[in-house]
Amino acid sequence: MKRIYSFPSLICLALLTLIYACANPFKDIDFQFKDPRTEATVLLQYANANASSAEKIPSNLKIAIVGDDAERIRNLTGGKVIRPSSEGLLGLSIDPNHLPTTQDPVKLSVLAEAEGYLSKLTRINMSDNTNIRQTVQLIDINQPPFGVSATQQTYTGRSITLQTPDLTGTGTKARWILPDNLELKTLGGNDLTGEVRAALYYINPTQANTYLPGHTQTIYNAVDESDRKLSAFLFQSLAYFQLDAFTTGGQIIQGSTGNAEVTVELIGNQRLLNGQLVKEGDVVPFWRYDLNRNIWVRQNTLRIQKDASTNKLFIKTQVSNFSYYALAETQPVCEVGPTFQFQTNLKNVDILYYAKLIDVATNQPVLETYLDLNNGSKRSFSGLVQKTVRLQVFRANNYYGGDMTTPIYTSAPVDLCDGRTIVAPISFETPPTTLSVELVVKCPAGKQVDESKLPANLYVQYQVVGTDTWRDLITLTRTVRQVASNKLEIGKRYRFRATPNPAIGWPLTQRDTLLKVTFYRLNIESDNFCK
């Protein structure tokens, strides 16, 4: 009688062949596994927004697929049981009999809830078979990420006041008052279904990039009060906040027919572009993000007020749209900047190298980044305030660090509004170490490998011993069974794990391995993968 094993068992038994080379542990075993779908899929990685917290993923995370198209959603292997992995990864696919099209899109709504965290609705529109991957940050009410203060309540039609705790290190807060019987409008104009959850987020401008649309304060899409397009600019912000509301039935609430009052205290000792400290009576532009058009819209200016009892500066306004808001002056940026084309002795290297732009006038960094230095690769620098800079490139990389003080390349001075292409020759005396992994399937005489019986993908991750972060290493496929990477160093200790489907977990884990060689071969001798 044949024994039946799932694919995770295959991996484990494959490792046994490395230990017991003379035996064949695959005799009389029939392997069965189901490949995850690879079209019209969604991967949502849930994480604690506070990266310094000991709890990286809420331990009691609950997920619900809600909204009109909930019946079209499946897990990655086509089943109807949908739940996140122990590491907060949720894998979803669309029913293959009802795939999204332009005429029949899928509106995917996922409600995430966990005790002690603000609930979060993620809404994704799919009009084709494109795959989507997104990280969803969940905020611990008692341990929010640095630079953010937030609160959430249920709105039933009775007046509520949402007031954030003091923003860490600033002693400032924001308040949003929803009056009685506010008529709410959903994105799409449908009737409300389920409870209404309203949340207020108050964001320190220095930490704003992570939480703003597009994760940037460099704005290319913006219009003025008359809907005229504005040239690209950089927000010089005094305050950011977000008004967020949704229903547990899967609807985003974009606003109301009436106004709600918002009051935001300003962090002290901030300066305007003219160099003066912000004071009572100053007038500053006010901005709203249009969720329908994905652009920033300049509103009327707001006058800075002062609370006589606390001496704190604040703004107060009436709003009817629930979205992101900014109190910010603007500084023009270069819409087109220089492009560097690298001439190097590197090829197919999968690590990036540390670089920075240095202001020639002040010798201070303007931008720190990482670059692809494979021969022929290019990097453009646009959206920056006009300065004359030099590009410096260093040997340090984004995986295991290195020398970040002695540049291996420094460019001639270049204006950040200069749109020309600059050739940058860089030579590495010692290219990075390349680690190769090969999966070898050996068939009996007269037979050959049947690739259709192999898993579509085998994902491999690694972890540096002494850390708790897993990072992607390589992906083996049915047809590409030898893959190379430069992400590891000989002589260091690593842990490895693998899976055919990250959304179901990582069944294979190899712990605490000293990396000694640059080539590994995984041999499988089995008739199960032959024809």
N, C-alpha and C positions, 0 to 999 in steps of 0.2 A: 504494500500500500504506500502511495506517495504521501509525503508530508508537504503541507502547503505553508509557505512563508510569504510575508509581505516584503516589500522592498527594503525597509529598514533592516530586516533580518539579513537580507542579501549583503548589505554593507558590512555588518558585523562578521558574517561568515567569510566575506572576502578578506577581512583582516586576519582571520584564522589561517588562511592559506599562506600568509607571510610567516606565521609562526610554525605551522605544521606543514611544511612544504611537501612532504612525502605522502600525505593523506589527501583524500578528496572529500571534504565535508559536504559536497553538493550532490552526492549520489542519492537517487530516489527522492529528490526535492523538486517541487514545482513552485516556481516563484510567481506571485501574482501582485501586481501593483497597478495603480491608476494614475496616469499623468495628470497634473493640474492643467487647467485650460490656459491658453496663452493669448487669447484675443478677447477684447472687451472685458478686461479684468480691472479690479480696483484693489490696491493694497493700502490699507490705512494703518500706520504705525502710531499707536497711542503711547504717550510718554508723559511723565510728570514734568510740567513746565519748569520746575525748579531743579536744574541739573545737579545742584549740590546736595539735594535731599538723598537720604539713605534709601527711600522708596522710589525706585526709578519708574515703576509701573504701579498704578493703583491695584492693590491686591484684591479688591472686590469689584473690579470693573465689570459692568453689565452693558451689553450692546443690544439695541433693537433696530431692526430695519422697518421704517415707517413711511407713510405716504402712499400716493396712488399707484406707484410702480413697484411696491414691495413684493408682489407676487412674481415679478420677473427676476428676482435676485436669488442666486444660488451661492454655495461655497465654491472654492476653486476646482473641486472635482465633480461638481454638478449636483451635490446633495443639498437638502433643505436645512440641515443642521448647521447653523451659523454661530460661531463663537470665536473670540480672539484666542490666540495662542497664549501660553504662560508669559511670553515676553511682550504682549500687547499688540501683536501683529494680526490684523483682520484681513483675510483674503476673500474677495467676492468676485463673482462672475455673473454674466447675464445669461438667462435661459437661451440656449442656442436656437430655439424655435421662435424667439422674440428678440433678436438682436437689435441694437439701436440703429436708427437711420435718421437722416435729416428730417424726413417726414414723420417718423415715429421715434423721437428721442426717449431716452430713459432718464427720469429725474430721480436720482438716488439720494435718499435721506437716511442718515445713520445717527441715532441718538445714543450718546455715551453718558453713563451715570456711574458714580462711585461715591460711597459715603465719605464725607469730608471734602469733596471736590465740587467745583462748579460744573453743572451738567453742560454738555456741548452737543450742538446739532451740526453735522457736516453734510452739506448738500452738494451733490455733483451732478452735472448735466452731461450726458453722453449722447452724441449724435452719430458715432461711427464705432469701429472696433478698436480704437486706440486704447492702450493700457494706461492707467493712471496710478501714480504712487504719491502718497501725501502723508506728512507727519502731522498729527493732531496733538497739540499741547493741552494738557488738562491742568487746571490750577487748583492746588491745595489751598483751601480757604485759610488755614492757619500758617502755612509756609509758602506764600506766593514767591515767584522768582524775583530776584532783586530788580528794583526799578518798576514794579507793577503792583498796584493795589486794586482789588476787585471785590464785588459783592453781587449777589443774585437773589431774586425773590420771585414768587408766583404772583401774577397780576390777575385778579378775578373781576375787575371793574370797580373795585373800591380803591380809593386813593392810597398809594404807597410811596415811601421815600427810600430810595436806595442811596446809602452813604458809604463810601469806601473807608476802610481803616486808613490811618496815616500812612502815607508813602514812606517807605523805609529811608531813614537818614534825612528827611526833609520836613517832617511834621505837618505835611499838607494833605488835603483830601479833596474829593469831589462829591457832589450831591445831585441826584436826578429825582425830580418829583413827578410822578404820574398821577394826574387828578382823577376824580370819579368819572366813570362812564366814558373813558377815552375810546373813541372808535378807531380800532386798529386796522391797518391795511397790509395784506400779505403781498409778497413778491409773486405776482400773478393774478391778484385780485379775487382769490377764492375765499369762501367762508372759513372761519377758524375751526380747527379740529383739535381737540385735546387741550391740555393746560397751556397757559402762556407763561413762559419763563423770561424774565427781563434781567439783564446783567449790565453793570456799569464797570468799565475798566479805565483806570487812571494810570497814565504811562509817563515815566520820566523821559524827557526828550533824549537824554544821552543813551537810553536803552531802547529807543523807539523802533529801530530798524527791524528787530525781530518780530514785532507785533503789527506793523503797518502793512497795508496792501503792497504786494511786491517786495516786501522786506527791504525797503529803501526809502531814504528821504530825498533822493535825486529824482525829480519829477519831469517826465517827458510829456505826459498826457494831462493837461490842465486847461481850463477855460476861465475867463473872467465873468463878471456878473451879467454881461450881455451875451455870453456863450461864444465869445471869440477865443480862438486857440492862443495859448501863451507859449512863448519860447521856453526851452528847458531851463530849469532852475533847481537850486538846492534849498530845502526848507532850513531856515534859521529859527528854530522853534522855541517857544516859551512854554507850551503845554500841548499834550495830546490826550484825547480820551475817546472811548468807544461806547456807544449805546447799542446794545445787542438784544434782540428779542426774537423768540421763535416759539412754535407750539410743539407739544410732544407728539402731535400728529404729523410732523415733518415739514412744517411751513416756516419760511423765513418771514418775519414781519419787517417791512421796510419803513413803516411810519404810521402816522395817525392823521385824522382829519382836523384835530385840534392841536394846540401847542402844549409842550411840557417844559418845565423850567429846569435849567441846568446851571449849577454854580461850581466853579473850579478855582481852588486856591493855587497861586503860583509859587513855585520854588523860589526862595529868596536869592538875592545877589546875582540875578541874571542880567545880561547886558543886551542892548539893542545893537544893530549893525553900526550905528554911529559911535559905539563905544560907551555910551552912557548907561548907567544902571537903570533898570526898569523902575518907573515910579507911578504914583497915582496920577491919572489924567492922560497918560500916554495912550495913543490910538494905534492898534496893531491889526493887520489883516486876519480874517477868520475864514477857515476853509472847511468844506465838507466833501467827503468822498461819495461819488455817485455809484451805487452798487450796480445799477442797470447798465451804465456805460463804461464803468471801470476808469473813471477820470476824477481828478480833483476839481472842485468848483469853488471859486472865490466868492465868499459871502460879503455882507456888509462888514465894515470894520467894527471892532469892539473897543470900548474905552476901559482902561484899567481902573479898578476901584480899590478902596482901602477900608478894611474893617477897623473901626476906631477902637474897639475893645481888645483886639488881638494884634493890631498893626500889620496884619497879613494882607497882601495884595490878592485880588481875585477878579474874575470875570463872571458875569451873569447874563444869560440869554435865554430866549424861548426857541425851541426847535420842534419840528414836526416830522423830521426824518431820523430814522434810527440807523446810524452808520458811524464811520470814523470822522473825527474832527481835529483840526489843528489850529492853534493860535501861533502864527508864524510869519515873520518877514521872509523875503526870498533873495537869493543871490544868483545871478546868471551863471550858467555853466557852459562848457564847450560841448555842443551837440556832436561834433565830429572831432576826434583827437588823433594822435599819432598811432600808427600800427608798427609793432616790432615783429620782424620775421627772423626766426632763429636758424642759424646754420651751425649744426652740432654733429658730433659723432655718435649720437644716440638714435636708436630705432626700436619701436615697439615697447618703450619703457612706460610702465603704468603708475609711476609716482610723479608728483609735481614738486617743483623747486621754489624755495622761498625767494621773494623779490620785494623791492620797495622803490617807490618814487621819492626822490629827495629834492626839496625846494633849494634851488641854487642860491637864492638870496639869503636864506636863513639856515641852510644845512639841516633842516628838520624834515622828518618823514611826512609826506603828503598822503601816501597810500601804502599799505602792506598787503601782499597777495601771494598766491602760488601760481607757477607757470608750467605749462607743458613745454618741455625742451626737446622733444623729438625733432629730428631734422626736418625743416620745412614748416614747422608749426608757427602760428601767428597769434598775437595778442594785441587787441586794440584797447586804448585807454580813452574813453569818452565820458561825458557827464561829470567832469571835474571843473572846479573853479580855475580860471586861467592863471597859470604860473609858468615859469621856466624851471624845468626839472631835469634830473638825471635818473635813468633806470639803473638800479644795482641788482645783480642776481647773485645768489649764494648757493653753496653746496648743500645746505640743509634742505630736507624734503618734508612732506606732509605726513610721513608714516613713522620714521624713526629719528627725525631731527637731524642734527649736525651743526656745522659751523654757520652761525647767523651773524657773524661780525666781520669776516673778511670776504669781500665780494670777489667772485671769479670773473665778473664782467661789469663794467661801468660805461654807460653810453656818454656821448657828447651831450651838451645841453640841448633841450628840445622844448618848444612851446606846446602846452597842452591843448591849444586850439589849432595846432599844425596837423593837417590831415594826411601828411605824407607817410610812406612806408620806409622804415629804417631797418637795414640788415644788421643783425647782431650775431657775430661769430663767437661761439663758445666751444671750447674743447675740454673734455674730461680726460685726465690722465688715467683714471681708474673708473670705468663705467660701473654703475650699480650692479650688485650681485643678482643673477637671475636664477630663480628656483623653478624647476619644471616638474610637473606631475603628469603621469601617464596611466590611463586605465587600459589594461590589456586583457582581452577576452580570448582564451585559448579554446579552440574547438577540436573535437576528435578528427582523426584523419578522414579526409573526404568531405568534411563539412566546413562551412564558412559562417562568419558572424551574421546574425539576422538583426540588423540595427533597430527594426521595429519593435523588438522585444526588450531593448534597453530603455532605461528611463530617458525622457526627453531632456532633462537637465539634472545635474547633480551640483548643488551649491555648496561651496566650502568657505568657511569663515575661520578666522584665527583670533587668538587673544594673547597678548603679552602676559606671561606669568607675573603675578603681582598686581595686575589691574583687573577691572571688572567690565571692560568694554570689548565687545565682539565687533570685528570689522570684516568686510567682504575681502576674500582672497582671490578665488578663481571660480569659474563655472565650467564644468565639463558637460558636453552634450553628446547625443547619440553619434553624431558624425565627427565631432571635434573632441577626441579623447586624450589629447596631449595639450596642456596649457601651461604657459609660463607667466611668472610674476616677479616684480622687483620689490615687493612690499616687505620682505623679511630679510634678516641679517644672520649670516652664519655665526654660530657661537652663542646665540641668544636662546632663551627658553620660551616655548610657545605651547598653547593648547589649540587643538583643532576640533572642528565639528562639521558635519555634513548632513544634507537632507535633499530629497527630491522636491520638497514643497515646504518653504519656510513657514507658511501659515499653519502647518500642523506640528511644528516643532523641529527639534534637531536630535534625531534618534542616535546618531553616532557621535561620540565625544572621545577624543584621544587627549589625555591630560599630561601636562608637564613634560614636553618633549624638547630635548636639546637638539637644535638644528645643526647637523654635522655635515651634510652633503647637499649638493644643489640639484640632485635628480632623484625622484621617488617614483617607483613603479608599483601599481596595485594590480596584482594578477588574479584573474578569476578563471578557473577551469571548470566549466559546466556546459552540458549539452543544452541547457535551458535557453541559451541565447544563440543557438546555432540553427542552421538549416541545411 
